[in-house]
Amino acid sequence: MTYQNYLRKRQIEVSDALISLCPNSSWSVDDTYESIENYWSEDYPLPTKKEIEDEMERLQKISDDLEYQRLRLKEYPPIKEQLDTLYHQGYDGWKASIDEVKNKYPKPGEDL
């Protein structure tokens, strides 16, 4: 996964659920359960539509729960600026700049 793709919030698709539920399998799909074709796996039968939907929901929740990380990464200063802050303002100055972003996008369930 590229850095740009990591930063982009995405909708979980049928293929994501298949990858999660049936590693080392192959198929073709156009993002609906009904469009799954050429499914092959030595180890896993094709999951039911309900199993796929449940896995998509689970994976979407995980992705949504990590949104704070994507938002933070977009706003942290580049490492060159962080090192400059560390040199000129010391650890406390650097930590204050990082904490500003962390406080703006808190981890879910994190008490501030």
Stockholm file with secondary structure:
# STOCKHOLM 1.0

chainA/1-112         MTYQNYLRKRQIEVSDALISLCPNSSWSVDDTYESIENYWSEDYPLPTKKEIEDEMERLQKISDDLEYQRLRLKEYPPIKEQLDTLYHQGYDGWKASIDEVKNKYPKPGEDL
#=GR chainA/1-112 SS CCHHHHHSCCCCCHHHHHHHHSTTCEEECSSSGGGCEEEECSSCCCCCHHHHHHHHHHHHHHHHHTHHHHHHHHHSCCHHHHHHHHHHHHHHHHHHHHHHHHHHSCCTTCCC
#=GC SS_cons         CCHHHHHSCCCCCHHHHHHHHSTTCEEECSSSGGGCEEEECSSCCCCCHHHHHHHHHHHHHHHHHTHHHHHHHHHSCCHHHHHHHHHHHHHHHHHHHHHHHHHHSCCTTCCC
//
